[in-house]
């Protein structure tokens, strides 16, 4: 695959992860109404671990991880233990759409980190232009609404800190786990994170959470965590962490749409302009090309959709 383009498989993985990781912000927003951010994160991790463990064990994907326990712990902390509670905390103060928009800073953080840690992932040419176009879209969306509101500023800062962890995690995957079956590190990191976050989740026992909160945690665990990580690892293997994290430019589109439809959030004209810039930046950052053989694959995709339904 050319460095500037993406294969058809990579495009479909890109689309899948963009949707799957666009919906967590809605469900986190619902869950933190009844549960603390640490409890939401721990419940999500527990569900994902239970879902993945039998499969990983059957495949033998957990073998060889003991020797890498230190880097596995680091990955678990920077990718899960810190970001997930921070995002939950942030969403107690900002909208679900804004949370997803702030996470869109991840590709730019990856580009900055790559200058020092991963020369192969340095953004140049059209990709660099795309990154900045997308970032301008984030700025337009954010606007000046948060300024002067200490609660929202605090929530936004927490989410931006989470974005730093999300930028570091994929680089660890690329350099330390690329030779392993993806399900092994995913499952092990869930187990490690479950242990690390347990004291924080138990610090404030919840009252009786509602059905919406419980269902939200289940969706977060199975769809957004277990299946989402599997698809994301596959995407990284195809295009590298720099391009893979550009999904964060598409996630806000999904998150804002769900916020409007289900939570009554109301983005203004600047939000629409920002979304268009984000989409343009995402397109440029992935090579500025349409997926190959798009027309010939439409009928197969339609048939697969019918069979699935």
C-alpha positions as CSV (number, residue, x, y, z in Angstrom):
1,X,0.0,0.0,0.0
2,X,1.3,3.4,-0.9
3,X,2.2,5.7,1.9
4,X,-0.1,8.4,0.7
5,X,-3.2,6.1,0.1
6,X,-5.3,3.6,1.9
7,X,-6.5,0.2,0.8
8,X,-10.2,-0.7,0.6
9,X,-9.9,-2.8,3.7
10,X,-8.3,0.1,5.6
11,X,-11.1,2.4,4.5
12,X,-13.8,0.0,5.8
13,X,-11.9,-0.4,9.1
14,X,-11.6,3.4,9.3
15,X,-15.4,3.8,8.8
16,X,-16.2,1.1,11.3
17,X,-14.0,2.4,14.1
18,X,-15.1,6.0,13.4
19,X,-18.7,5.0,14.1
20,X,-18.0,2.6,17.0
21,X,-15.8,5.2,18.7
22,X,-18.2,8.0,17.9
23,X,-21.0,6.6,20.1
24,X,-19.2,6.2,23.5
25,X,-19.6,9.9,24.3
26,X,-23.4,9.5,24.2
27,X,-23.4,6.5,26.5
28,X,-20.8,7.9,28.9
29,X,-23.0,11.0,29.2
30,X,-26.0,8.9,30.1
31,X,-24.0,6.6,32.5
32,X,-22.3,9.4,34.5
33,X,-25.8,10.7,35.5
34,X,-26.0,7.6,37.9
35,X,-22.4,6.5,38.3
36,X,-19.1,8.1,39.0
37,X,-16.6,8.4,36.1
38,X,-14.4,5.8,37.7
39,X,-17.3,3.4,38.1
40,X,-18.4,3.9,34.5
41,X,-14.8,3.2,33.3
42,X,-14.4,0.1,35.6
43,X,-17.8,-1.3,34.5
44,X,-16.9,-0.8,30.9
45,X,-13.5,-2.5,31.4
46,X,-15.1,-5.5,33.3
47,X,-17.6,-6.1,30.6
48,X,-15.0,-6.0,27.9
49,X,-12.7,-8.3,29.8
50,X,-15.4,-10.9,30.4
51,X,-16.3,-10.7,26.7
52,X,-12.7,-11.1,25.4
53,X,-11.1,-13.5,27.8
54,X,-12.6,-16.8,26.6
55,X,-11.8,-15.9,23.0
56,X,-8.2,-14.8,23.8
57,X,-7.6,-17.9,25.9
58,X,-9.0,-20.2,23.2
59,X,-6.7,-18.6,20.6
60,X,-3.6,-18.7,22.9
61,X,-3.2,-15.0,22.3
62,X,-2.2,-14.3,25.9
63,X,1.0,-16.3,25.6
64,X,4.2,-14.2,25.6
65,X,2.7,-11.2,27.4
66,X,4.2,-12.0,30.8
67,X,7.6,-10.9,29.6
68,X,6.2,-7.6,28.5
69,X,4.2,-6.8,31.7
70,X,6.0,-3.5,32.3
71,X,5.1,-2.0,28.9
72,X,1.6,-3.6,29.1
73,X,1.1,-1.7,32.4
74,X,2.3,1.5,30.9
75,X,0.0,1.0,27.9
76,X,-3.0,0.2,30.1
77,X,-2.5,3.3,32.2
78,X,-2.0,5.8,29.4
79,X,-4.6,4.3,27.0
80,X,-7.4,3.3,29.5
81,X,-6.8,3.9,33.2
82,X,-6.3,7.7,32.9
83,X,-8.3,8.7,29.8
84,X,-11.5,6.8,30.5
85,X,-12.2,8.3,33.9
86,X,-11.0,11.7,32.7
87,X,-13.5,11.7,29.8
88,X,-16.3,10.6,32.2
89,X,-15.3,13.5,34.5
90,X,-15.2,15.9,31.6
91,X,-18.7,14.9,30.4
92,X,-20.2,15.8,33.8
93,X,-19.3,19.4,32.7
94,X,-19.5,19.5,28.9
95,X,-21.7,18.1,26.2
96,X,-21.1,14.7,24.7
97,X,-20.4,16.3,21.3
98,X,-17.9,18.7,22.7
99,X,-16.1,15.9,24.4
100,X,-15.7,14.1,21.1
101,X,-14.5,17.3,19.4
102,X,-11.8,17.8,22.0
103,X,-10.5,14.3,21.5
104,X,-10.0,15.3,17.9
105,X,-6.7,16.8,19.0
106,X,-5.2,13.3,19.1
107,X,-3.8,13.3,15.5
108,X,-2.0,16.6,16.1
109,X,-0.6,15.3,19.4
110,X,0.6,12.2,17.5
111,X,2.3,14.4,14.9
112,X,4.1,16.4,17.6
113,X,5.2,13.2,19.5
114,X,6.4,11.7,16.2
115,X,9.0,14.4,15.8
116,X,10.8,12.9,18.8
117,X,9.7,9.3,19.0
118,X,8.6,8.0,15.5
119,X,10.1,9.7,12.4
120,X,8.1,7.4,10.1
121,X,4.9,9.0,11.4
122,X,5.9,12.6,10.8
123,X,3.1,14.5,9.0
124,X,4.2,16.1,5.7
125,X,2.6,17.5,2.6
126,X,-1.1,17.0,2.1
127,X,-1.4,15.1,5.4
128,X,0.1,17.9,7.4
129,X,-2.3,20.3,5.7
130,X,-5.2,18.0,6.5
131,X,-4.2,17.8,10.2
132,X,-4.3,21.6,10.5
133,X,-7.5,21.9,8.5
134,X,-9.1,19.4,10.9
135,X,-7.7,21.2,13.9
136,X,-9.1,24.5,12.7
137,X,-12.4,22.7,12.5
138,X,-12.1,21.7,16.1
139,X,-11.3,25.4,17.0
140,X,-14.3,26.6,15.1
141,X,-16.6,24.1,16.8
142,X,-15.2,24.9,20.2
143,X,-15.4,28.6,19.6
144,X,-15.6,30.9,22.6
145,X,-18.5,29.1,24.3
146,X,-16.3,27.5,27.0
147,X,-14.4,30.7,27.8
148,X,-15.4,32.2,31.2
149,X,-17.1,29.1,32.4
150,X,-14.8,27.5,35.0
151,X,-16.7,24.2,35.2
152,X,-16.6,23.7,31.4
153,X,-13.0,24.8,31.2
154,X,-12.1,22.1,33.8
155,X,-14.0,19.5,32.0
156,X,-12.4,20.4,28.7
157,X,-8.9,20.3,30.2
158,X,-9.6,16.8,31.6
159,X,-10.7,15.6,28.1
160,X,-7.6,17.2,26.5
161,X,-5.4,15.3,29.0
162,X,-7.2,12.1,28.0
163,X,-6.3,13.0,24.4
164,X,-2.6,12.9,25.2
165,X,-3.0,9.3,26.5
166,X,-4.9,8.4,23.4
167,X,-2.0,9.7,21.3
168,X,0.7,7.7,23.2
169,X,-1.2,4.4,23.2
170,X,-1.2,3.7,19.5
171,X,2.6,4.4,19.3
172,X,3.1,1.7,22.0
173,X,1.0,-0.7,20.1
174,X,3.0,-0.1,16.9
175,X,6.5,-0.5,18.5
176,X,5.9,-3.1,21.2
177,X,2.9,-5.2,20.3
178,X,2.8,-5.3,16.5
179,X,4.1,-8.9,16.4
180,X,1.3,-10.2,18.6
181,X,-2.3,-11.3,18.0
182,X,-4.2,-8.1,18.8
183,X,-6.7,-9.8,21.1
184,X,-3.9,-10.7,23.6
185,X,-2.8,-7.2,24.5
186,X,-6.3,-5.9,24.4
187,X,-7.6,-8.5,26.9
188,X,-4.6,-8.3,29.1
189,X,-4.8,-4.5,29.3
190,X,-8.4,-4.7,30.3
191,X,-7.5,-7.1,33.1
192,X,-4.7,-4.8,34.3
193,X,-6.9,-1.7,34.1
194,X,-9.7,-3.5,36.0
195,X,-7.3,-4.0,38.9
196,X,-5.8,-0.5,38.8
197,X,-9.1,1.2,38.8
198,X,-10.9,-1.0,41.3
199,X,-10.0,1.1,44.4
200,X,-11.3,4.3,42.6
201,X,-14.5,2.6,41.6
202,X,-15.1,1.3,45.1
203,X,-14.4,4.7,46.7
204,X,-18.0,5.8,46.3
205,X,-20.4,2.9,46.1
206,X,-23.3,3.8,43.7
207,X,-26.9,4.1,44.7
208,X,-29.2,2.1,42.5
209,X,-28.2,2.9,38.9
210,X,-31.0,3.1,36.4
211,X,-31.6,0.8,33.5
212,X,-30.2,3.4,31.1
213,X,-26.9,3.6,33.0
214,X,-26.6,-0.2,33.1
215,X,-27.4,-0.6,29.4
216,X,-24.9,2.2,28.6
217,X,-22.1,0.5,30.4
218,X,-22.9,-2.8,28.6
219,X,-22.7,-1.1,25.2
220,X,-19.5,0.7,26.2
221,X,-17.9,-2.6,27.2
222,X,-19.0,-4.9,24.4
223,X,-19.2,-2.6,21.3
224,X,-17.1,0.5,22.1
225,X,-14.3,-1.3,24.1
226,X,-14.0,-5.0,23.1
227,X,-15.0,-4.8,19.4
228,X,-13.7,-1.2,19.0
229,X,-10.2,-2.1,20.1
230,X,-10.1,-5.2,17.9
231,X,-11.0,-3.1,14.8
232,X,-8.6,-0.3,15.9
233,X,-5.7,-2.6,16.2
234,X,-6.4,-4.0,12.7
235,X,-6.6,-0.4,11.4
236,X,-3.2,0.5,13.0
237,X,-1.6,-2.6,11.3
238,X,-2.9,-1.3,8.0
239,X,-2.1,2.4,8.1
240,X,0.0,3.1,11.2
241,X,-0.9,5.1,14.3
242,X,-0.8,8.5,12.7
243,X,-3.5,7.8,10.1
244,X,-5.4,5.5,12.4
245,X,-6.0,8.2,15.0
246,X,-7.5,10.4,12.4
247,X,-10.7,8.6,13.2
248,X,-10.9,11.2,16.0
249,X,-11.8,13.8,13.3
250,X,-14.8,11.7,12.2
251,X,-15.9,10.7,15.7
252,X,-17.3,14.2,16.5
253,X,-19.6,14.0,13.5
254,X,-21.2,10.8,15.0
255,X,-21.1,12.2,18.5
256,X,-22.6,15.5,17.7
257,X,-25.4,13.9,15.6
258,X,-26.3,11.6,18.4
259,X,-26.2,14.4,20.9
260,X,-28.6,16.4,18.8
261,X,-30.9,13.4,18.1
262,X,-31.0,11.9,21.6
263,X,-29.8,14.4,24.2
264,X,-31.2,17.7,22.8
265,X,-27.8,19.3,22.2
266,X,-28.1,22.1,19.7
267,X,-24.9,23.0,17.6
268,X,-25.1,26.3,15.8
269,X,-23.8,27.4,12.4
270,X,-20.2,27.4,13.7
271,X,-20.6,23.7,14.6
272,X,-21.7,22.9,11.0
273,X,-18.7,24.8,9.6
274,X,-16.4,23.0,12.0
275,X,-17.8,19.6,11.1
276,X,-17.2,20.3,7.4
277,X,-13.6,21.4,8.1
278,X,-13.1,18.2,10.2
279,X,-14.3,16.0,7.4
280,X,-12.1,17.8,4.9
281,X,-9.1,17.5,7.2
282,X,-9.8,13.8,7.7
283,X,-10.0,13.2,4.0
284,X,-6.7,15.1,3.3
285,X,-4.9,13.4,6.1
286,X,-5.7,9.9,4.8
287,X,-4.3,10.7,1.3
288,X,-7.2,12.7,-0.3
289,X,-8.4,9.7,-2.3
290,X,-11.6,7.7,-2.5
291,X,-11.5,4.0,-1.5
292,X,-10.4,1.8,-4.5
293,X,-13.0,-0.2,-6.4
294,X,-15.8,1.6,-4.5
295,X,-18.5,1.1,-7.1
296,X,-17.8,-2.6,-7.5
297,X,-18.1,-3.2,-3.8
298,X,-21.4,-1.4,-3.3
299,X,-23.6,-4.4,-4.2
300,X,-21.5,-6.7,-2.0
301,X,-21.8,-4.3,0.9
302,X,-25.6,-4.0,0.4
303,X,-26.0,-7.8,0.4
304,X,-23.9,-8.1,3.5
305,X,-26.0,-5.5,5.2
306,X,-29.3,-7.3,4.3
307,X,-27.8,-10.6,5.6
308,X,-26.7,-9.1,8.8
309,X,-30.1,-7.5,9.5
